[in-house]
């Protein structure tokens, strides 16, 4: 039969480890990705906060403009 010697087994294990490391290196997400994802999350949170705080003011302004543009209203 096919008999493996200690040297052959060690070489096969080393090859498996090399290939595993290749897969890990290719699948690793680059560091810049996490920084950009975090920055976008902060930007979205800031935008949401700004709309939450500024939304009522914006709605009052739009209501005033829209009601002022109704047919028959004094200009």
N, C-alpha and C positions, 0 to 999 in steps of 0.2 A: 504494500500500500504506500501511500504518500506519507512519509515520515518527516516531521518538522524537527529541526535541531534548534537548540537555544539561540544560535546566531540568527537563523532565519526568522524565528519568532520575534526576536528583538528588532530586527530590521523591519518586519511587517508592522509592529507596533509603532515604530518611529515614523513609518510612512502614514499610518492612520493619524498620528498626532500632527504631522505636517499638514495633512489635508483638512483636519479639523480647524487648525489655525488659519488656513486659507479661507475657509467658510466664515469663521468669526471675523476676520479682517474685512471681508467683503460685505458682511451683513451689519457691521457696526455703523450706527448713525453718526455723522460728523458732528463735532462740537458746535459749529456755527448754527446748526439746525436748532439746538435747544435755546440758544441765545435769541434767535429770531422768533421762535415760537413764543418765548416769554415776553419779548417786546410787543408782539402782536396782541397777546392777551392783555397786557397793560394798556395798550392803545384802545382796545375794545372796551375795557372796563372804564377808562377815562371818558371815552365817547358816550357810553351808557350813562355814566354819572352826569356828564354835561347835559345830555338830553333829559335826564330825570330832573335836574335842577332848572334847566333852561326851557324845558318843554312847555310848562304853563305860560311862561312869558311869550314864547313864540306863538302859542295858540291864541292868546289875547290879541297879539298884533295881527295875526291872520284874520281873526274874527272881525276886528275893527275894519280892516281893509275890505273884507268880503261884504260886510254889512253896509259899508260906505259905497260900494259899487252896485248896490241893488237898483233895479229899475225904479224910477220915481223918487229916489233919494236926492236930497240937495247936494250939489257938488260944490 
